[in-house]
Amino acid sequence: MFRGNCPTRLDDKGRLKIPADFKHEIDRAYDSQFYLTSRDKKVIELYPLKEWEQIEGRLAKLPTSNLAVQKFLTITSFYGQSVSMDPQGRLTISDRLRGLFNLKGEVAIVGKLNRMEIRPMEEFAEYVNANAITDEENDQLSDLGI
């Protein structure tokens, strides 16, 4: 499981160093293959390929006429990029994705259980500061047993 926020830097060649906490989990449970994508053009989602393939397996069982499924496939394919982690624990993010998501310098890699999110650090901090968990959301989480 990926958890927490591990700030890191993106170098001039677009290489993202996976922080040690997350690299340890990758070495333990996954291989060096990943799928980068987005659903909303705000956040890059980084899936170990094994996790992404589970999503693809569930999607393959759904009707091709389902418009939400088709939209999901179109959008995640548009932003999609297969990447491999090099022996130094780095992933190279394409120029196109770096430009679309304004990625440079310090970035946040945020653990989201079976995936990680990559965001510009400043934008991530602004989002967190502006979006505290509300009482209603706390009630919803309580109803879910959280």
C-alpha positions in Angstrom: 0.0 0.0 0.0 1.2 3.5 -0.8 0.5 6.0 1.9 1.6 9.5 2.8 3.2 12.4 0.8 6.8 12.0 -0.3 8.0 15.2 -1.9 10.7 14.8 -4.6 12.1 16.6 -7.6 11.7 16.2 -11.3 15.0 16.8 -13.1 15.5 18.6 -16.4 15.3 15.4 -18.4 11.8 14.6 -16.9 13.1 11.9 -14.6 11.2 11.5 -11.4 13.0 9.9 -8.5 10.7 7.5 -6.6 11.0 8.3 -2.9 12.5 5.5 -0.7 9.3 4.8 1.2 7.4 4.1 -2.1 10.4 2.3 -3.7 10.5 -0.1 -0.8 6.8 -1.0 -1.4 7.4 -1.3 -5.2 10.4 -3.6 -4.6 8.3 -5.7 -2.2 5.1 -6.1 -4.1 5.6 -5.0 -7.8 8.0 -4.9 -10.7 9.4 -1.9 -12.5 6.5 -1.4 -14.9 4.0 1.4 -14.5 1.1 3.1 -16.2 0.8 6.9 -15.9 -2.6 8.5 -16.7 -5.2 11.0 -15.6 -9.0 11.2 -15.4 -9.2 15.0 -14.9 -6.2 16.8 -16.3 -5.3 17.9 -12.7 -3.6 14.9 -11.2 -1.3 12.3 -12.8 -2.1 8.8 -11.5 0.8 6.4 -11.3 -0.3 2.8 -11.2 2.0 -0.2 -10.9 1.2 -2.1 -14.1 -0.2 -5.0 -12.1 -2.8 -2.7 -10.6 -3.7 -1.0 -13.9 -4.2 -4.5 -15.5 -6.7 -5.3 -12.8 -8.7 -2.2 -13.8 -8.4 -3.2 -17.5 -9.7 -6.6 -16.6 -12.8 -5.2 -15.0 -13.3 -2.8 -17.9 -13.1 -5.6 -20.4 -16.1 -7.4 -18.8 -18.3 -4.3 -19.1 -20.5 -3.5 -22.1 -18.7 -1.6 -24.8 -21.9 0.5 -25.2 -21.5 2.0 -21.7 -20.7 5.6 -22.4 -18.9 6.1 -19.0 -16.6 3.2 -19.8 -15.9 4.6 -23.3 -15.2 8.0 -21.9 -12.9 6.6 -19.2 -11.0 4.6 -21.8 -10.7 7.6 -24.1 -9.4 10.0 -21.4 -7.1 7.6 -19.7 -5.6 6.5 -23.1 -5.1 10.2 -24.1 -3.1 10.8 -21.0 -1.7 7.3 -20.8 2.0 6.4 -20.9 3.7 3.2 -20.0 6.9 3.7 -18.1 9.6 1.6 -16.5 11.6 2.4 -13.4 15.3 2.5 -14.0 17.9 0.9 -11.7 18.2 4.2 -9.8 14.5 4.3 -9.0 13.6 6.9 -11.6 10.7 7.2 -14.0 10.8 9.4 -17.1 7.7 11.4 -17.7 7.2 12.5 -21.3 7.6 16.2 -22.3 3.9 16.2 -23.4 2.7 15.1 -19.9 5.1 17.4 -18.1 3.8 20.3 -20.2 0.1 19.4 -19.8 0.4 19.1 -16.0 2.9 21.9 -15.4 5.4 19.5 -13.8 8.8 20.8 -13.0 11.0 21.1 -9.9 9.4 20.0 -6.7 6.5 17.6 -6.9 4.4 15.7 -4.5 4.1 12.0 -4.8 1.0 11.1 -2.8 0.1 7.5 -1.8 -3.4 6.4 -2.6 -3.4 2.8 -1.5 -2.9 0.9 -4.8 -1.6 3.9 -6.8 0.4 7.1 -6.4 -0.6 10.6 -7.5 1.9 13.1 -8.9 1.2 16.8 -8.6 3.2 20.1 -8.6 4.0 20.6 -4.9 2.7 24.1 -4.7 -0.7 23.2 -6.3 -1.1 20.2 -4.0 -0.5 22.3 -0.9 -3.0 24.9 -2.1 -5.6 22.2 -2.8 -5.1 20.6 0.7 -5.3 23.9 2.5 -8.5 24.9 0.6 -10.3 21.5 1.0 -10.4 20.5 4.6 -12.7 17.5 5.4 -16.1 18.8 6.2 -18.4 17.6 9.0 -20.7 16.1 6.4 -17.8 14.2 4.8 -16.7 13.0 8.3 -20.2 11.7 8.8 -20.1 9.9 5.5 -16.7 8.4 6.4 -18.1 7.3 9.8 -21.0 5.6 8.0 -18.4 3.7 6.0 -16.6 2.7 9.2 -13.7 5.1 8.8 
